[in-house]
Amino acid sequence: MSAPARESAPEAARGTDAAAPLLEVRDLRIEFRSPAQTVRAVRGVSFDVAPRETFAIVGESGSGKTVSMMALMRLLQSPPAHIEAEALRFEGRDLLTLSGAEWSGYAGDRIAMVFQDALTALNPVYTVGWQIGEMFRVHRDYSRREVRERSVELLRQVGIPEPERRLGDYPHQFSGGMRQRAMIAMAIALEPTLLIADEPTTALDVTVQAQIMDLLQRLKEERDMSLVLITHDLGLVAETADRVAIMYAGSVMESGTIRQVLGNPSHPYTLGLLGSRPQAIERGHKLQPILGSPPNLAALPGGCAFHPRCPRALDRCADTPAPIVRLASGQDVACHAIDEARLATP
């Protein structure tokens, strides 16, 4: 049984933007090299993010979700990281060609990121107000009064009560949900066009998770942002995203609209993720977990990386990487075991 799939954002809402993606990632490859070994963390990932859409990246831990976005944000130290791509274009500009000074005009201002663990992402020795205000001190020529006013307004926008007083508090004085709201306030301070949210609801209780996602969706609509949501929660994806990419061992296994991928899952890995959700199992039936463990990225198996765990594996899956094919239902799938009758007509 698959997760409920909502309709994707209407094409009419994006207009001609569908032909001009906000973000284009083409053949992204990331390796971490050391004298002892080379870890192939991301292997040929490609996807687009359209203006004003929510694009989700889903997969197990170690699948390459976060590291892909950290490469985009230039947050990977090189060496040991080695990053290659055919293109990383944002608003038509190739980010790979930007100098450090040029990139500083994009980071925070045009592209921003909400990190997974707000407690470690926030500096414990500075007040929350000082850290939000730093965005304006670095990127805007605001007076001290303007910085305070904007910081208070941002805390109010993300739903923190008594923002004037909480401005002087330190991160440890905030609850987990409040810290996450403060992180979101910092990320949206300069009104970016693209917001990347890395597991924004991890370690929060269910009620707070829903509040944080409602907040992100509201801010996205109010500010005409695009949202990249990194998560392992397929239920959350079904409720909030327009399109999704399913990643495994550094590669995209399946991608398309929510209705295509979750309403008609086709890759064995996607089916395995959906089948292992407790919500997908009828009363009296057992969970159907994916057998085995994710591969060692420093010693990947030949062919399709998923084949040692795949219930549909063919002989050629062990030695030949699966091509990406377009199905008649619309999504793209990297799998040898797809019935030719399901392929889109050329």
N, C-alpha and C positions, 0 to 999 in steps of 0.2 A: 504494500500500500504506500503510495507516495504522499509527500506533504502537500497540503492545499496550496494551489498556485494561483496567485492573483494576476490580473491582467497587467501587462507592461504599460508604461506611460504611452499614451497615444502618440503616434507619429506626428499627428497634426499639431500637438503641443510643442514638438521640437521643430516643426516647419522644415526649412532648408538646412537646419543644423545637422540633420542626419547625414548629410553629405560632407560635413566639415566637423569632425570630432574635436572636442575640447582637448582630449589627451589621446595620443596615439603611441602605443608601445609595439615595436616590431622586432621580433627575434632577440629578445633580451636574454643574455647569458651572464651568469655570475658564478665565479669560482673563488674559493678561498684556498690559497696555495701556501704550503709550508714545505720545509725540507723533507718532512716525513710523509706527507700525503697531499692530495688535491681533492677538495670537497666541491662537487658540482651541485651547487645549491639551486640554481635556476638554469633551465635548459631550453632555450628557444621559445620563450613565452611571448605571445602577441595578443593584444586586445585593444579596443577603443573605449573611451568614455565620452558620451555625448553631453552637450550642454544641458544642465538642469536634470540629469537623471541620477538615480542611485544604482551603482554598479557594485555587485558583491563578489568577493573572492573567497572561496570556501575550500577547506581541505584540512587534513590532519595536521598536527604539530610537525614542523619540519618539512612541509610541502613546498615552501618557498613563498608563501603569501606575504609575510611581513618584510622579508629581505628584498623582495621586488620593489616594494614601495619605499623602503629605506634607500635603495639605490637611486630611485627617482629623486628623493629628497637630499641626496649627497650626504647621507649619514653613515656610510660605510667607509672605514679607514682603508686606504689603498697604498701599499700592500697592508694586509694579506689579500684583501678583496681585489679581484680583477673583473671589471665590468665591460661588456661589449654589447652592442645593439646595432641593428640596422638603422633604427631611428627611435628617438624618444622625443616626440614633438608635443609641445603644449601651446595651444592657440596658434598653431602653425609654425612656431619657432622651435628649432632643434636644440634641446637642452644640452646635448653633448658638446655643442660648439660654444656654450656660454663660458665666459671667464668667471673667476670667483666674484669679482665686483658686480658683473651682470647678474649672476645667480642670486646675489643678496637682494636684488630688486624683485625677485620672484618668491623666495622663501618667506613665508609668512604673509607677504603682500598679495600674491596671486595663488600660491599653493601653501596649504598649512596641514598639519598632522596632529591628531589627538592620539597620544600614546597609550599603550595597554595598561600600564601600572602607574596611575597618577601619583602615588606616594613616592615612588622612586624618580619619576619624571620631574616633579616639583622640587625645588631646592629647599631643604629643611631649615636653612639659616636665614632665609629672607621671607618677609611677609608675602601673603598672596597678592596684596595690593601692589607691592613693589614689583613682583614678577609680571603681573599684567601690565603695569605701567611701563616696564622695560620695552615692550613692543612699540610704544609711542615715542619713548626717548631715543630709540635706535632708528626707527623708520619715519618718524614725523617730527616736525619742529614745533612741538606743543609746549606751552608754558606748564609750570608745575600745577597750576590750578586746572588747566585743561586736562592734564594727564589724570588727575584725581577724579574729575567729573566723568570722564569717559570710562575710567576703571569702575566707578560706582555703577554707572549705567549698564556696563557689560555684566556685572554680577547680578544686577536686577533682571536683565534680559534672560539670563540662564536660570533664574528661579532661586537665587540664594537670598533668604530673608535678611533684613537689616543690613543691606550691603555696605552702608557707610561705616558701621561698626566692624563688620567682618573683614573689611579691607586691611585692617591692622593685625589680623590673626595669622598664625603660621600654619603650614599644611597639616601638621599633626593635630591641630585643633579643629579640623574639619572631619566630618564623617567621610566614608568611602564615596558615597554618592555626591556629597558636596565637593570633594576634591575633583571628581570627574567633571562636575559642572564648572569648576574653576579652570580646569584644563581646556574645556570647550570655550570658555570665555577668552582665554589667551589665544586660542587658535583662530577665532573669528574676529579678533580685535581689529585687524586691518582689512576686513571684508574680502577674504579670498574668493576666487572663482571656483577653486577645487579644494574640498576638505576630505582628507584621508582619516578615517576612524579605525584604529587598530584594536580590535576586540574591546570596544568601548564599554561593554557590560560585564566583563570578566570580574569575578569575585564580588559581584553585587547581588543582593537578594532580588527575587523575581519582581517585586513591586517597583524597586528602584531601577531595575533594568528597563522596565516598560516606560518609566518616566524619562530616562536618559534617551531612549530611542524616540519617544514622542518629541523631546526637545530638539534632537538632531533633525528630525523630519520637519519640524516647524521652522527652524532656522534656515534649513535648505530652501523651503518654499518662500519664506520672507525675503531671503537675500539672493534668490536665483542662483544658488550654488549647485555644483555637481558634488555628489558624495560617493566616495569609494569606501565600502564597508568590508573590512577584513574580519572574518568570523568562522567558527566551526558550527554555528547554530543554524541549521537549515530551516527551522521554524521561524526564526527571526528574519531570515532571508525571504521566505515566502510572503511574509507580512509587509516587508518594507522595500524590497529591491525591484528594479525594473528588469535588469539583466544580471546574469551570474556566470562566473567561470569556476569550474571545479578543477582544483590543482592536486597533483600527486607527484611526489618525488621530483619537484622542480619543473613539471610540465603541465600544460592545460589538457585535461582529459575530455572535457565536454564544456560547451559554452553556448549561450543563447538567451532568449527571454525567459522569465520565470515560468511562464506557461509551457514553453517548449521543454525546458530542462527538468523542472520538478513535476510538471503535468504528464510528461512523456519521457521519463529518464531512459537513456539508451546505453550509456557506458556501464560495464559491470561495476566499476568503482562507484559511480553515482548511485546505482541500484543498491550497492552494499551500504553506503552511507544512509540512504533512506530506510533500508530494512533494519538497521541497527538502532533506529530511534524508538524509544519506548512508546511514544505517541502513535507510532505506525503499526503497533502490534495489537491484534485483537485479544480480548480477555481470554485466558486459557492457553494462549500460544506463547512459545518461547521467542526471545530475541534471536535475531539472525546476524550475529556479528561477522565482520570481515575476518576470515581466518588469517593467521600469521601476523607479522609485524612489518612496519614500513622499512624499506631497504636502507642500508648504510650508504649515504650519499658519496662516500669516498670509494665505494666498491659496488657500484650499481650493476644489477644483472643486465645481460645483453637483451637486445630487442626492446619490447615494452617493459618498463620498470614494474608494472603491476602484474605481469604474467605469473610470478610464483604464487600469488594469492588469488588469482582469477579463476572462477569456476567454469569459464567459457574458453580458457586458453587453448589456442591451436598450436601446432608444431612451429609455425613460422613466427609466433609471438615471442619465442625464446631467442631469436637471432635477428629479427628484422623490426626496426622501429615502425610503429603503426602510423600510416598516413592520416592526415586530418581530412575527413570527408564531410560534405554537407548532406543532411538527411532531407527527405521530402517534407518532414515536419518543421524544418527550418534551422535546427541547431547544428553546430559543428561538433564532430566526435572523432577522437583519435583511437581507433579500434579496428583490428583485423576481423573480428567476429561479427561485424554488422552484415546483415543480409542485404545483398545487392538490390533486392526489391524495395528496400527502404531508402535508397539513395535518391537525391534530388535529380531530376532530369537535366542533363547538361544544357 
